[in-house]
Amino acid sequence: MKTNKFILITLFSIGFIQAQDTKSLSLQEAIKTGITSSNQAILADTKVKTSEWELKTVKNNQLPNVSLSGQFFKLTQANAKGNLIPASGGNLDISQLAIGQANATIPVFNGFKIQNSIKASKNLNQAEISNAQHTKEQIALYITQLYFSLYKTQQMIALTEDYLKSAHQRVVDFQALEDNGLLAHNDLLKAQLQESDIELSLATAKKNNSVLNYQLVTFLQLPEGTKILIPDNEFSPIQTTSDFSVARKDLEALNFAELAAKNNIKIAQGNYYPSLNLIGGYIALDVKNALTVTNAMNFGAGISYDVSSIFKNKKEVEKAKSQALETERQIAILNDKIKEEIHEAKENFDLAIKQKNVYEKAQLQADENYRIVLDKYNNGLSNTNDLLEANVEQLQAKINYSIATSDILQKYYELQYQKGKLTQSIN
């Protein structure tokens, strides 16, 4: 009795664990998880945070530079002379010297380099934000393609398993016919060969399903061993729109990079100008038994100019201009590429719609063809080859039609990605 109870508890536990490992997942949920929890998404967000800190660091250049310092020295047998020291100063004990200083430098003008550096950093920060958004579009596309591929293997497994049962039953029936001398052994072998081929196709589909499932689970940071199930109602027909506007974030990032490159030209040109700073400070001095100075405030202005920049800086300016031209060419190239990618994606989407109509007709034709061939076979008007071939064509037609709707959706989402609107369209 105790043994039976233990077996029941064990079976219940196994069933509970299996239930825990199975997860029904919609495409929207998968993408939401991917763009928030995947390592790629976290890295993209971290890069944005880094660029924000870089911007704050550049802004600090506007602030005054303030420094405090203090020194204390022990002197040995110092001889001191001066108008403020008595004639007997050489006999004074001035063995200690203490100095305290506070200095502040405020930048006033440096050829607008600080202002343009801040503008450049802001543009680079915006470029990094756009890059992160484009990265999440790429993540969404990768998840979409994995998701649809996983669904297709699940459909293929389900249909192939059904056909494997039919193929196995045909082998059983043919074996009985051969045993009764009503069927040639060669026809039985053909049926057995078809059963083996279907078994191999099923094994391949299961392998592909396992690989795709593992890739998706790993990418989404789900618990290892999770079995993803795709709901049957996930692939309903879509309502297409005539919106052809483009919102590519990789193009937006390049536009911000171009603005930053133009800011860098102004930064380089700023080296032609002198630098002007306001300077202020405080000094306290104490020479033991001889001199004490307090409240020694000082202020003034400092100007500096690198004369060699007249000759050297031209190369820096030309380099900055060349880098800006590089970015401008990259934008032109990407614009052309985007147009080509959108055109190809639109053609693939239109083709998927046409294919579904063809696959629907093909399935009806394959079913009718198999019915006719089977009827002829039963009446001795068709051979085993014709029957098995018609059966395979029927299976392929069912598989093609079963994934036709998902193909349309996949091509639609790929089109939205090329327009920069994949996450928006799914949400």
KELO-25625 format. One line per 3 residues: number of its first residue (from 1); their letters; for each residue x, y, z of C-alpha. Coordinates in Angstrom, 1 decimal, m for minus. Layout:
residues N
NUM	a	X Y Z  ...
end
This chain:
residues 427
1	mkt	0.0 0.0 0.0  2.9 2.3 0.9  4.5 1.5 m2.4
4	nkf	1.4 2.4 m4.4  1.1 5.6 m2.6  4.8 6.4 m3.3
7	ili	4.2 5.7 m7.0  1.2 8.0 m7.1  3.1 10.8 m5.5
10	tlf	6.0 10.4 m7.8  3.7 10.4 m10.9  2.0 13.5 m9.6
13	sig	5.3 15.3 m9.0  6.6 14.4 m12.5  3.4 15.7 m14.1
16	fiq	3.7 18.9 m12.0  7.3 19.4 m13.1  6.4 18.9 m16.8
19	aqd	3.5 21.3 m16.4  5.9 23.8 m15.0  8.3 23.4 m17.9
22	tks	5.6 24.0 m20.5  4.9 27.7 m21.3  2.2 29.0 m23.6
25	lsl	3.8 32.1 m25.2  2.3 34.7 m27.6  4.5 36.6 m30.0
28	qea	3.7 39.9 m28.2  4.8 38.4 m24.9  8.0 36.9 m26.4
31	ikt	9.0 40.3 m27.9  8.2 42.2 m24.8  10.4 39.8 m22.8
34	git	13.2 40.0 m25.4  13.4 43.8 m25.6  13.6 44.1 m21.8
37	ssn	15.3 40.9 m20.5  17.7 39.7 m23.2  21.4 40.3 m22.8
40	qai	21.4 42.3 m26.1  18.7 44.6 m24.8  20.4 45.1 m21.5
43	lad	23.7 45.9 m23.3  21.9 48.5 m25.5  20.4 50.2 m22.5
46	tkv	23.7 50.2 m20.7  25.4 51.9 m23.7  22.7 54.6 m23.5
49	kts	23.4 55.1 m19.8  27.2 55.3 m20.5  26.6 58.0 m23.2
52	ewe	24.5 60.0 m20.6  27.4 59.9 m18.2  29.7 61.1 m20.9
55	lkt	27.4 64.0 m21.6  27.4 64.9 m17.9  31.2 64.7 m17.9
58	vkn	31.5 67.1 m20.8  29.1 69.5 m19.1  31.4 69.7 m16.1
61	nql	33.8 71.6 m18.2  31.6 74.7 m17.8  32.2 74.6 m14.1
64	pnv	35.0 76.4 m12.3  38.1 74.4 m11.4  38.7 74.8 m7.7
67	sls	41.7 73.4 m5.9  42.8 73.5 m2.3  46.4 72.8 m1.1
70	gqf	48.4 72.9 2.0  52.1 72.4 2.8  54.0 72.1 6.0
73	fkl	57.8 72.1 6.1  60.5 71.7 8.8  63.5 74.0 8.2
76	tqa	67.1 73.5 9.4  69.3 76.4 10.6  67.5 78.9 8.3
79	nak	69.0 82.4 8.0  66.3 85.0 7.4  66.8 88.5 6.3
82	gnl	64.4 91.2 5.2  62.7 94.4 6.0  60.0 92.7 8.0
85	ipa	62.5 90.7 10.1  64.6 92.2 13.0  68.4 92.5 12.5
88	sgg	68.8 89.6 14.8  66.6 87.4 12.6  69.4 85.0 12.0
91	nld	69.1 83.9 15.6  65.3 83.4 15.4  63.8 79.9 15.6
94	isq	62.2 79.8 12.2  62.3 76.0 11.8  58.7 75.7 10.5
97	lai	56.9 76.9 7.4  53.2 76.4 6.7  51.4 77.5 3.5
100	gqa	47.7 77.1 2.6  46.2 78.0 m0.8  42.8 78.0 m2.6
103	nat	42.6 78.6 m6.3  39.7 78.9 m8.7  39.7 79.2 m12.5
106	ipv	36.6 80.1 m14.4  36.6 79.5 m18.2  35.2 82.6 m20.0
109	fng	36.1 82.0 m23.6  37.9 79.2 m25.5  36.7 79.5 m29.0
112	fki	33.3 78.0 m28.1  34.9 74.6 m27.7  33.0 73.8 m24.5
115	qns	29.6 74.7 m26.0  30.2 72.7 m29.1  31.6 69.8 m27.1
118	ika	28.3 69.7 m25.2  26.3 69.9 m28.4  28.3 67.0 m29.9
121	skn	27.9 64.9 m26.7  24.1 65.5 m26.8  23.9 64.4 m30.4
124	lnq	26.0 61.3 m29.7  23.7 60.5 m26.8  20.7 60.9 m29.0
127	aei	22.4 58.6 m31.6  23.0 56.0 m28.9  19.3 56.2 m27.9
130	sna	18.3 55.6 m31.5  20.9 52.8 m31.8  19.3 51.1 m28.8
133	qht	15.9 51.4 m30.3  17.1 49.9 m33.5  18.8 47.1 m31.6
136	keq	15.4 46.3 m30.0  13.9 46.3 m33.5  16.5 43.8 m34.5
139	ial	15.8 41.7 m31.3  12.1 41.8 m32.2  12.8 40.6 m35.7
142	yit	15.1 37.8 m34.5  12.4 36.6 m32.0  9.7 36.8 m34.7
145	qly	11.7 34.7 m37.1  12.5 32.1 m34.3  8.8 32.1 m33.2
148	fsl	7.4 31.5 m36.7  10.0 28.8 m37.4  9.1 27.1 m34.2
151	ykt	5.4 27.2 m35.0  6.1 25.7 m38.5  8.0 22.8 m37.0
154	qqm	5.1 22.2 m34.5  2.6 22.1 m37.3  4.9 19.8 m39.3
157	ial	5.3 17.5 m36.4  1.5 17.3 m35.8  0.7 16.6 m39.5
160	ted	3.6 14.1 m39.9  2.6 12.2 m36.8  m0.9 11.8 m38.3
163	ylk	0.4 10.6 m41.6  2.9 8.3 m39.9  m0.1 6.5 m38.3
166	sah	m1.8 6.2 m41.7  1.5 4.9 m43.2  1.9 2.4 m40.5
169	qrv	m1.7 1.2 m40.8  m1.1 0.8 m44.6  2.0 m1.4 m43.9
172	vdf	m0.2 m3.5 m41.5  m2.9 m3.8 m44.2  m0.4 m4.6 m46.9
175	qal	1.3 m7.2 m44.7  m2.1 m8.9 m44.2  m2.7 m8.8 m48.0
178	edn	0.7 m10.3 m48.7  0.2 m13.1 m46.1  m2.9 m14.0 m48.0
181	gll	m1.2 m13.9 m51.3  m3.1 m10.9 m52.5  m0.1 m8.4 m52.7
184	ahn	3.3 m8.6 m54.2  6.2 m8.4 m51.6  7.6 m5.4 m53.6
187	dll	4.5 m3.4 m52.9  4.8 m4.1 m49.2  8.5 m2.9 m49.3
190	kaq	7.4 0.3 m51.0  4.9 1.0 m48.2  7.5 0.2 m45.6
193	lqe	10.0 2.5 m47.3  7.4 5.3 m47.2  6.8 4.7 m43.5
196	sdi	10.6 4.9 m42.9  10.8 8.2 m44.9  8.0 9.7 m42.9
199	els	9.7 8.5 m39.6  12.9 10.3 m40.8  11.0 13.4 m41.7
202	lat	9.3 13.4 m38.2  12.7 12.9 m36.5  14.1 15.8 m38.4
205	akk	11.2 18.0 m37.6  11.5 17.2 m33.9  15.2 17.9 m34.0
208	nns	14.5 21.3 m35.6  11.8 22.0 m33.1  14.1 21.2 m30.2
211	vln	16.9 23.4 m31.6  14.6 26.4 m32.2  12.9 26.0 m28.8
214	yql	16.3 26.0 m27.1  17.4 29.1 m29.0  14.3 31.0 m28.1
217	vtf	14.3 29.9 m24.5  17.9 30.9 m24.1  17.5 34.3 m25.8
220	lql	14.5 35.2 m23.6  16.4 34.1 m20.5  13.6 31.6 m19.6
223	peg	14.4 28.6 m17.3  16.4 25.9 m19.1  14.2 23.1 m20.2
226	tki	11.1 25.2 m20.8  8.9 23.9 m23.6  7.3 26.7 m25.5
229	lip	3.7 26.1 m26.8  2.3 28.5 m29.4  m1.4 29.2 m29.1
232	dne	m3.5 28.1 m32.1  m5.3 31.5 m32.2  m2.0 33.3 m32.5
235	fsp	m2.1 33.5 m36.3  m5.3 35.2 m37.2  m5.5 37.2 m40.5
238	iqt	m4.0 40.7 m40.4  m5.5 44.0 m41.5  m2.9 45.6 m43.8
241	tsd	m2.5 49.3 m44.1  m1.3 51.6 m46.8  1.2 53.3 m44.4
244	fsv	4.5 53.6 m46.3  6.2 56.0 m43.9  9.7 55.0 m42.7
247	ark	10.9 55.4 m39.1  14.2 53.6 m39.2  16.2 54.2 m36.0
250	dle	19.5 53.2 m37.5  19.0 56.1 m40.0  18.0 58.4 m37.2
253	aln	21.2 57.4 m35.3  23.3 58.3 m38.3  21.6 61.7 m38.7
256	fae	22.5 62.5 m35.0  26.1 61.3 m35.7  26.3 63.7 m38.6
259	laa	25.3 66.6 m36.4  27.9 65.5 m33.9  30.5 65.4 m36.7
262	knn	29.6 69.0 m37.6  30.0 70.0 m34.0  33.5 68.4 m34.0
265	iki	34.4 70.7 m37.0  33.5 73.7 m34.8  35.5 72.3 m31.9
268	aqg	38.6 71.9 m34.1  38.1 75.5 m35.5  38.0 76.7 m31.9
271	nyy	41.7 76.0 m31.5  42.3 79.1 m33.7  41.1 81.3 m30.9
274	psl	42.8 82.3 m27.6  41.6 81.1 m24.2  40.5 83.5 m21.5
277	nli	40.0 82.5 m17.9  39.1 84.4 m14.7  41.5 83.5 m11.8
280	ggy	41.0 83.9 m8.1  42.6 82.6 m5.0  43.5 82.8 m1.3
283	ial	46.9 82.3 0.3  47.8 81.9 4.0  51.4 81.8 5.1
286	dvk	53.1 81.3 8.5  56.8 81.3 9.1  57.4 80.5 12.8
289	nal	58.5 83.5 14.9  59.0 85.6 11.7  56.0 86.1 9.4
292	tvt	52.3 85.4 9.3  50.1 86.3 6.3  46.3 85.9 6.2
295	nam	43.4 87.0 4.1  45.7 87.3 1.1  43.0 87.3 m1.6
298	nfg	44.0 87.4 m5.3  42.1 87.7 m8.5  42.7 88.5 m12.1
301	agi	42.5 87.1 m15.6  44.6 84.8 m17.7  44.9 84.5 m21.4
304	syd	46.7 82.0 m23.5  47.2 81.4 m27.2  48.9 78.5 m29.0
307	vss	50.6 80.3 m31.9  51.5 77.0 m33.5  47.8 76.2 m34.0
310	ifk	47.8 78.7 m36.9  49.9 76.1 m38.8  49.1 72.8 m37.1
313	nkk	45.3 73.1 m36.6  44.3 73.1 m40.3  44.9 69.4 m40.5
316	eve	42.6 68.8 m37.5  39.9 70.9 m39.1  40.2 69.1 m42.4
319	kak	40.1 65.7 m40.6  36.9 66.7 m38.8  35.4 67.8 m42.1
322	sqa	36.3 64.5 m43.8  34.7 62.6 m40.9  31.5 64.6 m41.4
325	let	31.6 63.8 m45.1  32.0 60.1 m44.3  28.9 60.2 m42.2
328	erq	27.0 62.0 m44.9  27.9 59.3 m47.4  26.9 56.6 m44.9
331	iai	23.5 58.2 m44.6  23.1 58.3 m48.4  24.1 54.6 m48.7
334	lnd	21.7 53.6 m45.9  18.8 55.5 m47.5  19.3 53.6 m50.7
337	kik	19.6 50.3 m48.8  16.4 51.0 m46.8  14.5 51.6 m50.1
340	eei	15.7 48.3 m51.5  14.9 46.4 m48.3  11.4 47.8 m48.1
343	hea	10.8 47.0 m51.8  12.0 43.4 m51.4  10.0 42.9 m48.1
346	ken	6.8 44.3 m49.8  7.3 41.9 m52.7  7.8 38.9 m50.3
349	fdl	4.7 39.9 m48.4  2.6 40.1 m51.6  4.0 36.7 m52.7
352	aik	3.1 35.1 m49.4  m0.5 36.2 m49.9  m0.6 34.7 m53.4
355	qkn	1.1 31.5 m52.2  m1.7 31.0 m49.6  m4.3 31.2 m52.3
358	vye	m2.4 28.7 m54.4  m1.7 26.4 m51.4  m5.4 26.4 m50.6
361	kaq	m6.3 25.2 m54.1  m3.4 22.8 m54.1  m4.6 21.2 m50.9
364	lqa	m8.1 20.6 m52.3  m6.5 19.3 m55.5  m4.2 16.9 m53.6
367	den	m7.1 15.6 m51.5  m9.2 15.0 m54.6  m6.2 13.4 m56.4
370	yri	m5.6 11.0 m53.5  m9.3 10.1 m53.3  m9.3 9.3 m57.0
373	vld	m6.0 7.4 m57.0  m7.1 5.4 m53.9  m10.4 4.5 m55.6
376	kyn	m8.5 3.4 m58.7  m6.1 1.4 m56.6  m8.9 m0.4 m54.8
379	ngl	m10.4 m1.2 m58.2  m7.0 m2.4 m59.6  m6.7 0.5 m62.0
382	snt	m3.7 2.1 m60.3  m0.5 0.8 m58.8  1.2 1.2 m55.4
385	ndl	3.6 3.8 m56.7  0.7 6.1 m57.7  m1.0 5.6 m54.4
388	lea	2.1 6.4 m52.3  3.0 9.4 m54.5  m0.5 10.8 m54.2
391	nve	m0.3 10.3 m50.4  3.0 12.2 m50.2  1.7 15.0 m52.3
394	qlq	m1.4 15.3 m50.0  0.9 15.5 m47.0  3.1 18.2 m48.5
397	aki	0.0 20.2 m49.6  m1.5 20.1 m46.1  1.8 21.2 m44.6
400	nys	2.1 24.1 m47.1  m1.4 25.3 m46.4  m1.1 24.9 m42.6
403	iat	1.8 27.3 m42.4  0.6 29.7 m45.2  m1.1 32.1 m42.8
406	sdi	2.0 32.2 m40.5  4.1 32.9 m43.6  2.0 35.9 m44.4
409	lqk	2.3 37.2 m40.9  6.0 36.7 m40.8  6.5 38.5 m44.1
412	yye	4.2 41.3 m42.9  6.3 41.7 m39.7  9.5 41.6 m41.7
415	lqy	8.1 44.5 m43.8  7.3 46.4 m40.7  10.9 45.9 m39.5
418	qkg	12.3 47.3 m42.7  10.1 50.4 m42.1  11.3 50.6 m38.5
421	klt	7.9 49.8 m37.0  8.0 46.2 m36.0  7.6 46.6 m32.2
424	qsi	5.0 49.3 m32.8  2.9 47.1 m35.1  3.0 44.1 m32.7
427	n	2.1 46.2 m29.7
end
